[in-house]
């Protein structure tokens, strides 16, 4: 594994294919976690294996909602870089919710949030669709915050978007931002 680092403009030169940021509501907790291996486990407690252990990240004044949701992360997820894209495997006992610019056709509103049940996986980023998006950028009025066409957002146990009481991911107690290399 690589050590934590700041995101550089060209992550491939740094030896990692993505960096992962952990958030609680609007607050980033800890540093970016750089991923060098083809896959990484992101989980709550150390006995769950090697990878990015969210239980080790401390935050003063953690909300009760974040504390409850952290307890539901358990085995968490595995992010895997494959030839066709990036896959998320839900190893938790609770659903995860995913938003990515490549989940739907380029002409669609970008705020498509997919629910991934425990034991299931989803291709959360498609390299081929990403190339198409470069030529069809998303209008800013369709975004629910800062928009990066090379990122994936994953919430643990709580959904967000038009079908939920939480309209923006920053309302979710615990979530990840996966920043992919270009």
SULDA-V367179 format. One record per residue. N is the residue number from 0. RES is the residue in three letters. PSI is psi in radians with two decimals (999 if undefined). OMEGA is omega in whole degrees, -180 to 180 (* if undefined). D_FIRST is the distance of its C-alpha to the first C-alpha in Angstrom with 2 decimals. Layout:
# SULDA-V367179
N/RES/PSI/OMEGA/D_FIRST ; N/RES/PSI/OMEGA/D_FIRST
This chain:
# SULDA-V367179
0/UNK/2.60/174/0.00 ; 1/UNK/2.88/174/3.76 ; 2/UNK/2.90/176/6.54 ; 3/UNK/2.55/179/9.30 ; 4/UNK/2.95/173/11.77 ; 5/UNK/2.71/180/15.06 ; 6/UNK/2.23/177/15.73 ; 7/UNK/2.81/-179/17.19 ; 8/UNK/-0.59/179/19.96 ; 9/UNK/1.63/-176/18.22 ; 10/UNK/-0.45/-179/14.53 ; 11/UNK/-0.55/177/14.59 ; 12/UNK/-0.44/-180/15.48 ; 13/UNK/-0.15/178/12.40 ; 14/UNK/0.13/177/10.18 ; 15/UNK/2.62/-176/9.21 ; 16/UNK/-0.30/175/11.72 ; 17/UNK/2.85/171/12.02 ; 18/UNK/2.52/-177/11.80 ; 19/UNK/2.27/175/13.00 ; 20/UNK/2.38/177/15.77 ; 21/UNK/2.30/-178/17.38 ; 22/UNK/2.57/167/21.17 ; 23/UNK/1.96/-172/24.14 ; 24/UNK/-2.03/-178/27.21 ; 25/UNK/0.14/-175/27.35 ; 26/UNK/2.14/174/25.02 ; 27/UNK/2.33/-177/21.36 ; 28/UNK/2.12/180/19.74 ; 29/UNK/-3.04/-178/16.93 ; 30/UNK/2.98/173/14.88 ; 31/UNK/2.44/178/13.14 ; 32/UNK/2.00/-178/9.63 ; 33/UNK/2.38/-178/7.95 ; 34/UNK/2.06/179/6.61 ; 35/UNK/-0.65/-178/5.88 ; 36/UNK/2.80/179/6.52 ; 37/UNK/-0.37/178/10.22 ; 38/UNK/2.79/179/10.12 ; 39/UNK/2.41/173/8.89 ; 40/UNK/2.37/176/11.14 ; 41/UNK/2.00/-169/12.75 ; 42/UNK/3.07/-176/15.25 ; 43/UNK/-0.80/-170/17.65 ; 44/UNK/2.55/-177/17.60 ; 45/UNK/-0.65/-179/15.37 ; 46/UNK/-0.12/-177/17.32 ; 47/UNK/-0.07/178/16.08 ; 48/UNK/-2.90/179/12.87 ; 49/UNK/2.74/-179/9.16 ; 50/UNK/-2.58/-177/7.77 ; 51/UNK/1.85/-178/9.72 ; 52/UNK/1.88/-178/12.77 ; 53/UNK/-0.44/-180/15.70 ; 54/UNK/-0.34/-180/18.05 ; 55/UNK/-0.15/-178/16.64 ; 56/UNK/2.17/-178/17.66 ; 57/UNK/2.60/176/21.22 ; 58/UNK/2.21/175/23.99 ; 59/UNK/2.55/177/27.55 ; 60/UNK/0.77/177/30.22 ; 61/UNK/2.39/-180/28.14 ; 62/UNK/2.72/177/30.56 ; 63/UNK/-0.65/179/31.86 ; 64/UNK/-0.73/179/30.81 ; 65/UNK/-0.72/179/27.15 ; 66/UNK/-0.77/178/27.35 ; 67/UNK/-0.78/-178/28.94 ; 68/UNK/-0.67/177/26.52 ; 69/UNK/-0.63/178/23.43 ; 70/UNK/-0.31/180/25.12 ; 71/UNK/-0.14/-176/25.19 ; 72/UNK/-0.75/176/21.48 ; 73/UNK/-2.18/180/20.99 ; 74/UNK/-0.24/174/18.56 ; 75/UNK/-2.30/-175/18.03 ; 76/UNK/2.85/168/16.69 ; 77/UNK/2.20/172/14.34 ; 78/UNK/2.29/-177/13.80 ; 79/UNK/2.22/176/13.96 ; 80/UNK/2.05/180/14.58 ; 81/UNK/3.03/-179/17.70 ; 82/UNK/-0.58/-176/20.33 ; 83/UNK/-0.15/-179/22.60 ; 84/UNK/-2.83/-179/20.37 ; 85/UNK/2.29/-179/17.90 ; 86/UNK/2.53/173/18.72 ; 87/UNK/2.21/177/18.45 ; 88/UNK/2.12/-178/19.25 ; 89/UNK/1.90/179/20.97 ; 90/UNK/-0.03/-178/20.36 ; 91/UNK/2.94/173/22.26 ; 92/UNK/0.04/-178/25.97 ; 93/UNK/2.75/180/26.79 ; 94/UNK/2.76/168/26.73 ; 95/UNK/2.79/-180/24.35 ; 96/UNK/2.35/-171/25.86 ; 97/UNK/2.42/172/24.50 ; 98/UNK/2.33/180/25.79 ; 99/UNK/2.57/179/24.91 ; 100/UNK/-0.26/-177/27.17 ; 101/UNK/0.19/-179/27.08 ; 102/UNK/-0.42/179/28.25 ; 103/UNK/3.13/-180/31.89 ; 104/UNK/2.63/-178/34.19 ; 105/UNK/-0.51/-177/34.05 ; 106/UNK/-0.18/-177/37.47 ; 107/UNK/2.78/173/36.52 ; 108/UNK/2.35/-174/35.83 ; 109/UNK/-0.30/-177/32.06 ; 110/UNK/1.19/172/32.03 ; 111/UNK/2.07/-180/31.59 ; 112/UNK/2.13/-180/29.68 ; 113/UNK/2.40/176/28.88 ; 114/UNK/2.25/179/28.77 ; 115/UNK/1.98/-177/26.44 ; 116/UNK/2.80/178/27.74 ; 117/UNK/2.40/179/25.87 ; 118/UNK/-0.04/-179/24.93 ; 119/UNK/2.92/179/25.15 ; 120/UNK/2.88/180/22.98 ; 121/UNK/2.42/172/23.69 ; 122/UNK/1.87/-173/22.76 ; 123/UNK/-0.26/177/21.96 ; 124/UNK/2.20/-178/21.81 ; 125/UNK/2.07/-177/23.94 ; 126/UNK/-0.69/-179/23.44 ; 127/UNK/-0.82/178/27.15 ; 128/UNK/-0.55/178/28.45 ; 129/UNK/-0.68/178/26.35 ; 130/UNK/-0.67/178/28.30 ; 131/UNK/-0.71/-178/31.53 ; 132/UNK/-0.49/178/30.70 ; 133/UNK/-0.54/-178/30.55 ; 134/UNK/-0.16/179/34.27 ; 135/UNK/1.27/-177/35.14 ; 136/UNK/2.65/-180/33.62 ; 137/UNK/2.25/176/33.97 ; 138/UNK/2.43/-177/36.80 ; 139/UNK/-0.50/-178/35.72 ; 140/UNK/-0.24/178/38.26 ; 141/UNK/0.04/-178/36.36 ; 142/UNK/2.66/178/33.15 ; 143/UNK/0.60/-180/32.44 ; 144/UNK/-2.91/178/30.81 ; 145/UNK/2.39/-174/28.78 ; 146/UNK/2.17/175/28.00 ; 147/UNK/2.04/-178/25.04 ; 148/UNK/-0.07/179/25.44 ; 149/UNK/0.64/179/21.71 ; 150/UNK/2.75/177/20.61 ; 151/UNK/2.41/177/20.69 ; 152/UNK/2.31/-176/21.81 ; 153/UNK/2.17/178/21.41 ; 154/UNK/2.45/177/23.54 ; 155/UNK/2.13/170/23.43 ; 156/UNK/-0.30/-178/26.89 ; 157/UNK/2.27/179/28.95 ; 158/UNK/2.96/177/30.07 ; 159/UNK/2.91/179/31.41 ; 160/UNK/-2.94/-173/33.64 ; 161/UNK/-0.46/-177/37.28 ; 162/UNK/0.09/-174/37.46 ; 163/UNK/2.83/177/36.20 ; 164/UNK/-0.49/176/37.51 ; 165/UNK/1.95/-177/34.32 ; 166/UNK/-0.51/-177/34.85 ; 167/UNK/2.64/-179/31.68 ; 168/UNK/-0.48/180/28.08 ; 169/UNK/-0.14/173/28.41 ; 170/UNK/-0.18/179/30.85 ; 171/UNK/2.44/-177/28.24 ; 172/UNK/-0.71/-176/27.10 ; 173/UNK/2.14/-179/23.35 ; 174/UNK/2.84/-179/21.58 ; 175/UNK/2.56/170/18.51 ; 176/UNK/2.05/-180/18.58 ; 177/UNK/1.98/-178/16.24 ; 178/UNK/1.93/-174/16.64 ; 179/UNK/2.55/174/16.37 ; 180/UNK/2.72/-179/16.45 ; 181/UNK/999/*/19.96
